[in-house]
Amino acid sequence: MNRTLTIEIIDTAALRFLRDLENISLIRVKQETAPEEDRVTAIINEICEEEDTSIEPCVMAAQAEAIGKEDW
């Protein structure tokens, strides 16, 4: 690989990295200027994307038993 091509590849990677940093900064600015409720909701949503939030089967069974069977 010649030196010019290597420098171009490094420059391209550096520009992409800087663009990514800029995007992250813009996201942080938007979050910091958002109302507190929106920030809390965003944090909860991030956690829910990573964690299993489904109801456990034993809890569902207990709820169903507590409600009982009703005709609608």
mmCIF file of the N, C-alpha and C atoms, coordinates in Angstrom:
data_MODEL
# 
_entry.id   MODEL 
# 
loop_
_atom_site.group_PDB 
_atom_site.id 
_atom_site.type_symbol 
_atom_site.label_atom_id 
_atom_site.label_alt_id 
_atom_site.label_comp_id 
_atom_site.label_asym_id 
_atom_site.label_entity_id 
_atom_site.label_seq_id 
_atom_site.pdbx_PDB_ins_code 
_atom_site.Cartn_x 
_atom_site.Cartn_y 
_atom_site.Cartn_z 
_atom_site.occupancy 
_atom_site.B_iso_or_equiv 
_atom_site.pdbx_formal_charge 
_atom_site.auth_seq_id 
_atom_site.auth_comp_id 
_atom_site.auth_asym_id 
_atom_site.auth_atom_id 
_atom_site.pdbx_PDB_model_num 
ATOM 1   N N  . MET A 1 1  ? 0.859   -1.170  0.000  1.00 0.00 ? 1  MET A N  1 
ATOM 2   C CA . MET A 1 1  ? 0.000   0.000   0.000  1.00 0.00 ? 1  MET A CA 1 
ATOM 3   C C  . MET A 1 1  ? 0.905   1.232   0.000  1.00 0.00 ? 1  MET A C  1 
ATOM 4   N N  . ASN A 1 2  ? 0.577   2.153   -0.870 1.00 0.00 ? 2  ASN A N  1 
ATOM 5   C CA . ASN A 1 2  ? 1.443   3.336   -0.921 1.00 0.00 ? 2  ASN A CA 1 
ATOM 6   C C  . ASN A 1 2  ? 1.071   4.324   0.177  1.00 0.00 ? 2  ASN A C  1 
ATOM 7   N N  . ARG A 1 3  ? 1.975   5.219   0.419  1.00 0.00 ? 3  ARG A N  1 
ATOM 8   C CA . ARG A 1 3  ? 1.824   6.157   1.538  1.00 0.00 ? 3  ARG A CA 1 
ATOM 9   C C  . ARG A 1 3  ? 0.612   7.075   1.370  1.00 0.00 ? 3  ARG A C  1 
ATOM 10  N N  . THR A 1 4  ? 0.342   7.544   0.163  1.00 0.00 ? 4  THR A N  1 
ATOM 11  C CA . THR A 1 4  ? -0.782  8.451   -0.082 1.00 0.00 ? 4  THR A CA 1 
ATOM 12  C C  . THR A 1 4  ? -2.104  7.758   0.211  1.00 0.00 ? 4  THR A C  1 
ATOM 13  N N  . LEU A 1 5  ? -2.233  6.516   -0.233 1.00 0.00 ? 5  LEU A N  1 
ATOM 14  C CA . LEU A 1 5  ? -3.457  5.774   0.015  1.00 0.00 ? 5  LEU A CA 1 
ATOM 15  C C  . LEU A 1 5  ? -3.650  5.534   1.512  1.00 0.00 ? 5  LEU A C  1 
ATOM 16  N N  . THR A 1 6  ? -2.577  5.231   2.212  1.00 0.00 ? 6  THR A N  1 
ATOM 17  C CA . THR A 1 6  ? -2.649  5.021   3.661  1.00 0.00 ? 6  THR A CA 1 
ATOM 18  C C  . THR A 1 6  ? -3.115  6.284   4.366  1.00 0.00 ? 6  THR A C  1 
ATOM 19  N N  . ILE A 1 7  ? -2.576  7.411   3.974  1.00 0.00 ? 7  ILE A N  1 
ATOM 20  C CA . ILE A 1 7  ? -2.969  8.687   4.588  1.00 0.00 ? 7  ILE A CA 1 
ATOM 21  C C  . ILE A 1 7  ? -4.436  8.985   4.297  1.00 0.00 ? 7  ILE A C  1 
ATOM 22  N N  . GLU A 1 8  ? -4.901  8.702   3.072  1.00 0.00 ? 8  GLU A N  1 
ATOM 23  C CA . GLU A 1 8  ? -6.307  8.937   2.726  1.00 0.00 ? 8  GLU A CA 1 
ATOM 24  C C  . GLU A 1 8  ? -7.228  8.056   3.565  1.00 0.00 ? 8  GLU A C  1 
ATOM 25  N N  . ILE A 1 9  ? -6.847  6.810   3.773  1.00 0.00 ? 9  ILE A N  1 
ATOM 26  C CA . ILE A 1 9  ? -7.653  5.903   4.592  1.00 0.00 ? 9  ILE A CA 1 
ATOM 27  C C  . ILE A 1 9  ? -7.712  6.412   6.028  1.00 0.00 ? 9  ILE A C  1 
ATOM 28  N N  . ILE A 1 10 ? -6.579  6.824   6.560  1.00 0.00 ? 10 ILE A N  1 
ATOM 29  C CA . ILE A 1 10 ? -6.540  7.355   7.926  1.00 0.00 ? 10 ILE A CA 1 
ATOM 30  C C  . ILE A 1 10 ? -7.373  8.621   8.021  1.00 0.00 ? 10 ILE A C  1 
ATOM 31  N N  . ASP A 1 11 ? -7.265  9.507   7.037  1.00 0.00 ? 11 ASP A N  1 
ATOM 32  C CA . ASP A 1 11 ? -8.049  10.744  7.040  1.00 0.00 ? 11 ASP A CA 1 
ATOM 33  C C  . ASP A 1 11 ? -9.546  10.441  6.998  1.00 0.00 ? 11 ASP A C  1 
ATOM 34  N N  . THR A 1 12 ? -9.938  9.492   6.170  1.00 0.00 ? 12 THR A N  1 
ATOM 35  C CA . THR A 1 12 ? -11.348 9.117   6.070  1.00 0.00 ? 12 THR A CA 1 
ATOM 36  C C  . THR A 1 12 ? -11.846 8.564   7.400  1.00 0.00 ? 12 THR A C  1 
ATOM 37  N N  . ALA A 1 13 ? -11.061 7.687   8.019  1.00 0.00 ? 13 ALA A N  1 
ATOM 38  C CA . ALA A 1 13 ? -11.452 7.116   9.307  1.00 0.00 ? 13 ALA A CA 1 
ATOM 39  C C  . ALA A 1 13 ? -11.541 8.205   10.374 1.00 0.00 ? 13 ALA A C  1 
ATOM 40  N N  . ALA A 1 14 ? -10.604 9.142   10.363 1.00 0.00 ? 14 ALA A N  1 
ATOM 41  C CA . ALA A 1 14 ? -10.619 10.231  11.342 1.00 0.00 ? 14 ALA A CA 1 
ATOM 42  C C  . ALA A 1 14 ? -11.849 11.110  11.152 1.00 0.00 ? 14 ALA A C  1 
ATOM 43  N N  . LEU A 1 15 ? -12.194 11.406  9.910  1.00 0.00 ? 15 LEU A N  1 
ATOM 44  C CA . LEU A 1 15 ? -13.376 12.224  9.644  1.00 0.00 ? 15 LEU A CA 1 
ATOM 45  C C  . LEU A 1 15 ? -14.654 11.525  10.106 1.00 0.00 ? 15 LEU A C  1 
ATOM 46  N N  . ARG A 1 16 ? -14.727 10.205  9.865  1.00 0.00 ? 16 ARG A N  1 
ATOM 47  C CA . ARG A 1 16 ? -15.899 9.453   10.333 1.00 0.00 ? 16 ARG A CA 1 
ATOM 48  C C  . ARG A 1 16 ? -15.974 9.482   11.853 1.00 0.00 ? 16 ARG A C  1 
ATOM 49  N N  . PHE A 1 17 ? -14.829 9.314   12.491 1.00 0.00 ? 17 PHE A N  1 
ATOM 50  C CA . PHE A 1 17 ? -14.780 9.335   13.952 1.00 0.00 ? 17 PHE A CA 1 
ATOM 51  C C  . PHE A 1 17 ? -15.243 10.690  14.480 1.00 0.00 ? 17 PHE A C  1 
ATOM 52  N N  . LEU A 1 18 ? -14.754 11.765  13.890 1.00 0.00 ? 18 LEU A N  1 
ATOM 53  C CA . LEU A 1 18 ? -15.151 13.110  14.325 1.00 0.00 ? 18 LEU A CA 1 
ATOM 54  C C  . LEU A 1 18 ? -16.640 13.346  14.087 1.00 0.00 ? 18 LEU A C  1 
ATOM 55  N N  . ARG A 1 19 ? -17.163 12.845  12.971 1.00 0.00 ? 19 ARG A N  1 
ATOM 56  C CA . ARG A 1 19 ? -18.588 12.984  12.685 1.00 0.00 ? 19 ARG A CA 1 
ATOM 57  C C  . ARG A 1 19 ? -19.416 12.229  13.729 1.00 0.00 ? 19 ARG A C  1 
ATOM 58  N N  . ASP A 1 20 ? -18.941 11.026  14.098 1.00 0.00 ? 20 ASP A N  1 
ATOM 59  C CA . ASP A 1 20 ? -19.641 10.264  15.141 1.00 0.00 ? 20 ASP A CA 1 
ATOM 60  C C  . ASP A 1 20 ? -19.623 11.002  16.466 1.00 0.00 ? 20 ASP A C  1 
ATOM 61  N N  . LEU A 1 21 ? -18.479 11.578  16.820 1.00 0.00 ? 21 LEU A N  1 
ATOM 62  C CA . LEU A 1 21 ? -18.385 12.351  18.059 1.00 0.00 ? 21 LEU A CA 1 
ATOM 63  C C  . LEU A 1 21 ? -19.334 13.543  18.038 1.00 0.00 ? 21 LEU A C  1 
ATOM 64  N N  . GLU A 1 22 ? -19.424 14.186  16.895 1.00 0.00 ? 22 GLU A N  1 
ATOM 65  C CA . GLU A 1 22 ? -20.327 15.327  16.763 1.00 0.00 ? 22 GLU A CA 1 
ATOM 66  C C  . GLU A 1 22 ? -21.771 14.878  16.947 1.00 0.00 ? 22 GLU A C  1 
ATOM 67  N N  . ASN A 1 23 ? -22.141 13.750  16.362 1.00 0.00 ? 23 ASN A N  1 
ATOM 68  C CA . ASN A 1 23 ? -23.502 13.238  16.518 1.00 0.00 ? 23 ASN A CA 1 
ATOM 69  C C  . ASN A 1 23 ? -23.795 12.910  17.970 1.00 0.00 ? 23 ASN A C  1 
ATOM 70  N N  . ILE A 1 24 ? -22.840 12.298  18.658 1.00 0.00 ? 24 ILE A N  1 
ATOM 71  C CA . ILE A 1 24 ? -23.024 11.985  20.073 1.00 0.00 ? 24 ILE A CA 1 
ATOM 72  C C  . ILE A 1 24 ? -23.208 13.272  20.872 1.00 0.00 ? 24 ILE A C  1 
ATOM 73  N N  . SER A 1 25 ? -22.415 14.282  20.561 1.00 0.00 ? 25 SER A N  1 
ATOM 74  C CA . SER A 1 25 ? -22.520 15.560  21.263 1.00 0.00 ? 25 SER A CA 1 
ATOM 75  C C  . SER A 1 25 ? -23.887 16.190  21.048 1.00 0.00 ? 25 SER A C  1 
ATOM 76  N N  . LEU A 1 26 ? -24.386 16.124  19.829 1.00 0.00 ? 26 LEU A N  1 
ATOM 77  C CA . LEU A 1 26 ? -25.711 16.689  19.538 1.00 0.00 ? 26 LEU A CA 1 
ATOM 78  C C  . LEU A 1 26 ? -26.787 15.949  20.313 1.00 0.00 ? 26 LEU A C  1 
ATOM 79  N N  . ILE A 1 27 ? -26.646 14.637  20.419 1.00 0.00 ? 27 ILE A N  1 
ATOM 80  C CA . ILE A 1 27 ? -27.626 13.862  21.184 1.00 0.00 ? 27 ILE A CA 1 
ATOM 81  C C  . ILE A 1 27 ? -27.593 14.299  22.638 1.00 0.00 ? 27 ILE A C  1 
ATOM 82  N N  . ARG A 1 28 ? -26.393 14.466  23.193 1.00 0.00 ? 28 ARG A N  1 
ATOM 83  C CA . ARG A 1 28 ? -26.272 14.881  24.588 1.00 0.00 ? 28 ARG A CA 1 
ATOM 84  C C  . ARG A 1 28 ? -26.875 16.267  24.797 1.00 0.00 ? 28 ARG A C  1 
ATOM 85  N N  . VAL A 1 29 ? -26.639 17.181  23.871 1.00 0.00 ? 29 VAL A N  1 
ATOM 86  C CA . VAL A 1 29 ? -27.190 18.532  24.001 1.00 0.00 ? 29 VAL A CA 1 
ATOM 87  C C  . VAL A 1 29 ? -28.713 18.462  23.979 1.00 0.00 ? 29 VAL A C  1 
ATOM 88  N N  . LYS A 1 30 ? -29.272 17.667  23.070 1.00 0.00 ? 30 LYS A N  1 
ATOM 89  C CA . LYS A 1 30 ? -30.720 17.539  23.005 1.00 0.00 ? 30 LYS A CA 1 
ATOM 90  C C  . LYS A 1 30 ? -31.272 16.955  24.295 1.00 0.00 ? 30 LYS A C  1 
ATOM 91  N N  . GLN A 1 31 ? -30.586 15.943  24.845 1.00 0.00 ? 31 GLN A N  1 
ATOM 92  C CA . GLN A 1 31 ? -31.052 15.347  26.087 1.00 0.00 ? 31 GLN A CA 1 
ATOM 93  C C  . GLN A 1 31 ? -30.950 16.332  27.244 1.00 0.00 ? 31 GLN A C  1 
ATOM 94  N N  . GLU A 1 32 ? -29.880 17.112  27.281 1.00 0.00 ? 32 GLU A N  1 
ATOM 95  C CA . GLU A 1 32 ? -29.704 18.066  28.379 1.00 0.00 ? 32 GLU A CA 1 
ATOM 96  C C  . GLU A 1 32 ? -30.725 19.192  28.322 1.00 0.00 ? 32 GLU A C  1 
ATOM 97  N N  . THR A 1 33 ? -31.188 19.532  27.134 1.00 0.00 ? 33 THR A N  1 
ATOM 98  C CA . THR A 1 33 ? -32.147 20.624  27.014 1.00 0.00 ? 33 THR A CA 1 
ATOM 99  C C  . THR A 1 33 ? -33.594 20.127  27.066 1.00 0.00 ? 33 THR A C  1 
ATOM 100 N N  . ALA A 1 34 ? -33.792 18.812  27.044 1.00 0.00 ? 34 ALA A N  1 
ATOM 101 C CA . ALA A 1 34 ? -35.148 18.254  27.103 1.00 0.00 ? 34 ALA A CA 1 
ATOM 102 C C  . ALA A 1 34 ? -35.702 18.408  28.515 1.00 0.00 ? 34 ALA A C  1 
ATOM 103 N N  . PRO A 1 35 ? -37.017 18.477  28.632 1.00 0.00 ? 35 PRO A N  1 
ATOM 104 C CA . PRO A 1 35 ? -37.609 18.521  29.967 1.00 0.00 ? 35 PRO A CA 1 
ATOM 105 C C  . PRO A 1 35 ? -37.212 17.271  30.760 1.00 0.00 ? 35 PRO A C  1 
ATOM 106 N N  . GLU A 1 36 ? -37.190 17.412  32.064 1.00 0.00 ? 36 GLU A N  1 
ATOM 107 C CA . GLU A 1 36 ? -36.736 16.319  32.921 1.00 0.00 ? 36 GLU A CA 1 
ATOM 108 C C  . GLU A 1 36 ? -37.536 15.037  32.697 1.00 0.00 ? 36 GLU A C  1 
ATOM 109 N N  . GLU A 1 37 ? -38.852 15.161  32.498 1.00 0.00 ? 37 GLU A N  1 
ATOM 110 C CA . GLU A 1 37 ? -39.683 13.973  32.285 1.00 0.00 ? 37 GLU A CA 1 
ATOM 111 C C  . GLU A 1 37 ? -39.243 13.218  31.040 1.00 0.00 ? 37 GLU A C  1 
ATOM 112 N N  . ASP A 1 38 ? -38.890 13.948  29.980 1.00 0.00 ? 38 ASP A N  1 
ATOM 113 C CA . ASP A 1 38 ? -38.445 13.312  28.742 1.00 0.00 ? 38 ASP A CA 1 
ATOM 114 C C  . ASP A 1 38 ? -37.135 12.568  28.961 1.00 0.00 ? 38 ASP A C  1 
ATOM 115 N N  . ARG A 1 39 ? -36.239 13.143  29.751 1.00 0.00 ? 39 ARG A N  1 
ATOM 116 C CA . ARG A 1 39 ? -34.953 12.477  30.020 1.00 0.00 ? 39 ARG A CA 1 
ATOM 117 C C  . ARG A 1 39 ? -35.177 11.210  30.823 1.00 0.00 ? 39 ARG A C  1 
ATOM 118 N N  . VAL A 1 40 ? -36.060 11.257  31.809 1.00 0.00 ? 40 VAL A N  1 
ATOM 119 C CA . VAL A 1 40 ? -36.354 10.073  32.620 1.00 0.00 ? 40 VAL A CA 1 
ATOM 120 C C  . VAL A 1 40 ? -36.964 8.990   31.735 1.00 0.00 ? 40 VAL A C  1 
ATOM 121 N N  . THR A 1 41 ? -37.899 9.366   30.881 1.00 0.00 ? 41 THR A N  1 
ATOM 122 C CA . THR A 1 41 ? -38.513 8.408   29.966 1.00 0.00 ? 41 THR A CA 1 
ATOM 123 C C  . THR A 1 41 ? -37.467 7.794   29.044 1.00 0.00 ? 41 THR A C  1 
ATOM 124 N N  . ALA A 1 42 ? -36.562 8.604   28.538 1.00 0.00 ? 42 ALA A N  1 
ATOM 125 C CA . ALA A 1 42 ? -35.507 8.097   27.654 1.00 0.00 ? 42 ALA A CA 1 
ATOM 126 C C  . ALA A 1 42 ? -34.615 7.093   28.378 1.00 0.00 ? 42 ALA A C  1 
ATOM 127 N N  . ILE A 1 43 ? -34.282 7.371   29.617 1.00 0.00 ? 43 ILE A N  1 
ATOM 128 C CA . ILE A 1 43 ? -33.446 6.453   30.403 1.00 0.00 ? 43 ILE A CA 1 
ATOM 129 C C  . ILE A 1 43 ? -34.179 5.142   30.631 1.00 0.00 ? 43 ILE A C  1 
ATOM 130 N N  . ILE A 1 44 ? -35.454 5.229   30.995 1.00 0.00 ? 44 ILE A N  1 
ATOM 131 C CA . ILE A 1 44 ? -36.252 4.017   31.209 1.00 0.00 ? 44 ILE A CA 1 
ATOM 132 C C  . ILE A 1 44 ? -36.345 3.207   29.918 1.00 0.00 ? 44 ILE A C  1 
ATOM 133 N N  . ASN A 1 45 ? -36.560 3.878   28.805 1.00 0.00 ? 45 ASN A N  1 
ATOM 134 C CA . ASN A 1 45 ? -36.644 3.180   27.528 1.00 0.00 ? 45 ASN A CA 1 
ATOM 135 C C  . ASN A 1 45 ? -35.341 2.475   27.185 1.00 0.00 ? 45 ASN A C  1 
ATOM 136 N N  . GLU A 1 46 ? -34.202 3.112   27.459 1.00 0.00 ? 46 GLU A N  1 
ATOM 137 C CA . GLU A 1 46 ? -32.901 2.483   27.212 1.00 0.00 ? 46 GLU A CA 1 
ATOM 138 C C  . GLU A 1 46 ? -32.751 1.217   28.047 1.00 0.00 ? 46 GLU A C  1 
ATOM 139 N N  . ILE A 1 47 ? -33.133 1.290   29.298 1.00 0.00 ? 47 ILE A N  1 
ATOM 140 C CA . ILE A 1 47 ? -33.028 0.125   30.187 1.00 0.00 ? 47 ILE A CA 1 
ATOM 141 C C  . ILE A 1 47 ? -33.942 -0.987  29.688 1.00 0.00 ? 47 ILE A C  1 
ATOM 142 N N  . CYS A 1 48 ? -35.168 -0.632  29.296 1.00 0.00 ? 48 CYS A N  1 
ATOM 143 C CA . CYS A 1 48 ? -36.129 -1.635  28.839 1.00 0.00 ? 48 CYS A CA 1 
ATOM 144 C C  . CYS A 1 48 ? -35.684 -2.308  27.541 1.00 0.00 ? 48 CYS A C  1 
ATOM 145 N N  . GLU A 1 49 ? -34.888 -1.624  26.725 1.00 0.00 ? 49 GLU A N  1 
ATOM 146 C CA . GLU A 1 49 ? -34.368 -2.227  25.502 1.00 0.00 ? 49 GLU A CA 1 
ATOM 147 C C  . GLU A 1 49 ? -33.335 -3.304  25.824 1.00 0.00 ? 49 GLU A C  1 
ATOM 148 N N  . GLU A 1 50 ? -32.619 -3.149  26.939 1.00 0.00 ? 50 GLU A N  1 
ATOM 149 C CA . GLU A 1 50 ? -31.550 -4.080  27.294 1.00 0.00 ? 50 GLU A CA 1 
ATOM 150 C C  . GLU A 1 50 ? -32.020 -5.187  28.229 1.00 0.00 ? 50 GLU A C  1 
ATOM 151 N N  . GLU A 1 51 ? -33.027 -4.925  29.036 1.00 0.00 ? 51 GLU A N  1 
ATOM 152 C CA . GLU A 1 51 ? -33.474 -5.879  30.049 1.00 0.00 ? 51 GLU A CA 1 
ATOM 153 C C  . GLU A 1 51 ? -34.796 -6.528  29.639 1.00 0.00 ? 51 GLU A C  1 
ATOM 154 N N  . ASP A 1 52 ? -34.997 -7.750  30.098 1.00 0.00 ? 52 ASP A N  1 
ATOM 155 C CA . ASP A 1 52 ? -36.265 -8.449  29.863 1.00 0.00 ? 52 ASP A CA 1 
ATOM 156 C C  . ASP A 1 52 ? -37.312 -7.871  30.815 1.00 0.00 ? 52 ASP A C  1 
ATOM 157 N N  . THR A 1 53 ? -38.341 -7.272  30.264 1.00 0.00 ? 53 THR A N  1 
ATOM 158 C CA . THR A 1 53 ? -39.383 -6.645  31.090 1.00 0.00 ? 53 THR A CA 1 
ATOM 159 C C  . THR A 1 53 ? -40.696 -7.418  31.052 1.00 0.00 ? 53 THR A C  1 
ATOM 160 N N  . SER A 1 54 ? -40.634 -8.639  30.515 1.00 0.00 ? 54 SER A N  1 
ATOM 161 C CA . SER A 1 54 ? -41.866 -9.426  30.450 1.00 0.00 ? 54 SER A CA 1 
ATOM 162 C C  . SER A 1 54 ? -42.258 -9.898  31.852 1.00 0.00 ? 54 SER A C  1 
ATOM 163 N N  . ILE A 1 55 ? -43.557 -10.130 32.018 1.00 0.00 ? 55 ILE A N  1 
ATOM 164 C CA . ILE A 1 55 ? -44.076 -10.573 33.313 1.00 0.00 ? 55 ILE A CA 1 
ATOM 165 C C  . ILE A 1 55 ? -43.782 -12.062 33.455 1.00 0.00 ? 55 ILE A C  1 
ATOM 166 N N  . GLU A 1 56 ? -43.309 -12.458 34.607 1.00 0.00 ? 56 GLU A N  1 
ATOM 167 C CA . GLU A 1 56 ? -42.997 -13.864 34.845 1.00 0.00 ? 56 GLU A CA 1 
ATOM 168 C C  . GLU A 1 56 ? -44.278 -14.684 34.864 1.00 0.00 ? 56 GLU A C  1 
ATOM 169 N N  . PRO A 1 57 ? -44.222 -15.915 34.369 1.00 0.00 ? 57 PRO A N  1 
ATOM 170 C CA . PRO A 1 57 ? -45.424 -16.759 34.299 1.00 0.00 ? 57 PRO A CA 1 
ATOM 171 C C  . PRO A 1 57 ? -46.115 -16.948 35.653 1.00 0.00 ? 57 PRO A C  1 
ATOM 172 N N  . CYS A 1 58 ? -45.354 -17.081 36.736 1.00 0.00 ? 58 CYS A N  1 
ATOM 173 C CA . CYS A 1 58 ? -45.993 -17.279 38.047 1.00 0.00 ? 58 CYS A CA 1 
ATOM 174 C C  . CYS A 1 58 ? -46.773 -16.030 38.467 1.00 0.00 ? 58 CYS A C  1 
ATOM 175 N N  . VAL A 1 59 ? -46.286 -14.856 38.109 1.00 0.00 ? 59 VAL A N  1 
ATOM 176 C CA . VAL A 1 59 ? -47.000 -13.617 38.430 1.00 0.00 ? 59 VAL A CA 1 
ATOM 177 C C  . VAL A 1 59 ? -48.269 -13.518 37.589 1.00 0.00 ? 59 VAL A C  1 
ATOM 178 N N  . MET A 1 60 ? -48.161 -13.883 36.312 1.00 0.00 ? 60 MET A N  1 
ATOM 179 C CA . MET A 1 60 ? -49.344 -13.866 35.443 1.00 0.00 ? 60 MET A CA 1 
ATOM 180 C C  . MET A 1 60 ? -50.409 -14.821 35.957 1.00 0.00 ? 60 MET A C  1 
ATOM 181 N N  . ALA A 1 61 ? -49.983 -16.010 36.406 1.00 0.00 ? 61 ALA A N  1 
ATOM 182 C CA . ALA A 1 61 ? -50.936 -16.991 36.930 1.00 0.00 ? 61 ALA A CA 1 
ATOM 183 C C  . ALA A 1 61 ? -51.605 -16.465 38.195 1.00 0.00 ? 61 ALA A C  1 
ATOM 184 N N  . ALA A 1 62 ? -50.838 -15.815 39.068 1.00 0.00 ? 62 ALA A N  1 
ATOM 185 C CA . ALA A 1 62 ? -51.403 -15.258 40.303 1.00 0.00 ? 62 ALA A CA 1 
ATOM 186 C C  . ALA A 1 62 ? -52.404 -14.149 39.991 1.00 0.00 ? 62 ALA A C  1 
ATOM 187 N N  . GLN A 1 63 ? -52.086 -13.317 39.007 1.00 0.00 ? 63 GLN A N  1 
ATOM 188 C CA . GLN A 1 63 ? -53.008 -12.255 38.616 1.00 0.00 ? 63 GLN A CA 1 
ATOM 189 C C  . GLN A 1 63 ? -54.301 -12.837 38.054 1.00 0.00 ? 63 GLN A C  1 
ATOM 190 N N  . ALA A 1 64 ? -54.160 -13.840 37.209 1.00 0.00 ? 64 ALA A N  1 
ATOM 191 C CA . ALA A 1 64 ? -55.341 -14.461 36.614 1.00 0.00 ? 64 ALA A CA 1 
ATOM 192 C C  . ALA A 1 64 ? -56.212 -15.101 37.684 1.00 0.00 ? 64 ALA A C  1 
ATOM 193 N N  . GLU A 1 65 ? -55.580 -15.714 38.661 1.00 0.00 ? 65 GLU A N  1 
ATOM 194 C CA . GLU A 1 65 ? -56.326 -16.344 39.756 1.00 0.00 ? 65 GLU A CA 1 
ATOM 195 C C  . GLU A 1 65 ? -57.033 -15.292 40.612 1.00 0.00 ? 65 GLU A C  1 
ATOM 196 N N  . ALA A 1 66 ? -56.368 -14.166 40.866 1.00 0.00 ? 66 ALA A N  1 
ATOM 197 C CA . ALA A 1 66 ? -56.955 -13.108 41.685 1.00 0.00 ? 66 ALA A CA 1 
ATOM 198 C C  . ALA A 1 66 ? -58.144 -12.466 40.978 1.00 0.00 ? 66 ALA A C  1 
ATOM 199 N N  . ILE A 1 67 ? -58.066 -12.327 39.691 1.00 0.00 ? 67 ILE A N  1 
ATOM 200 C CA . ILE A 1 67 ? -59.158 -11.713 38.936 1.00 0.00 ? 67 ILE A CA 1 
ATOM 201 C C  . ILE A 1 67 ? -60.329 -12.655 38.808 1.00 0.00 ? 67 ILE A C  1 
ATOM 202 N N  . GLY A 1 68 ? -60.030 -13.929 38.623 1.00 0.00 ? 68 GLY A N  1 
ATOM 203 C CA . GLY A 1 68 ? -61.100 -14.905 38.426 1.00 0.00 ? 68 GLY A CA 1 
ATOM 204 C C  . GLY A 1 68 ? -61.588 -14.866 36.984 1.00 0.00 ? 68 GLY A C  1 
ATOM 205 N N  . LYS A 1 69 ? -62.459 -15.790 36.683 1.00 0.00 ? 69 LYS A N  1 
ATOM 206 C CA . LYS A 1 69 ? -62.974 -15.855 35.312 1.00 0.00 ? 69 LYS A CA 1 
ATOM 207 C C  . LYS A 1 69 ? -64.302 -15.112 35.265 1.00 0.00 ? 69 LYS A C  1 
ATOM 208 N N  . GLU A 1 70 ? -64.388 -14.182 34.328 1.00 0.00 ? 70 GLU A N  1 
ATOM 209 C CA . GLU A 1 70 ? -65.621 -13.415 34.148 1.00 0.00 ? 70 GLU A CA 1 
ATOM 210 C C  . GLU A 1 70 ? -66.034 -13.472 32.693 1.00 0.00 ? 70 GLU A C  1 
ATOM 211 N N  . ASP A 1 71 ? -67.306 -13.473 32.469 1.00 0.00 ? 71 ASP A N  1 
ATOM 212 C CA . ASP A 1 71 ? -67.815 -13.390 31.104 1.00 0.00 ? 71 ASP A CA 1 
ATOM 213 C C  . ASP A 1 71 ? -67.914 -11.917 30.726 1.00 0.00 ? 71 ASP A C  1 
ATOM 214 N N  . TRP A 1 72 ? -67.465 -11.614 29.546 1.00 0.00 ? 72 TRP A N  1 
ATOM 215 C CA . TRP A 1 72 ? -67.522 -10.238 29.072 1.00 0.00 ? 72 TRP A CA 1 
ATOM 216 C C  . TRP A 1 72 ? -68.614 -10.087 28.077 1.00 0.00 ? 72 TRP A C  1 
# 
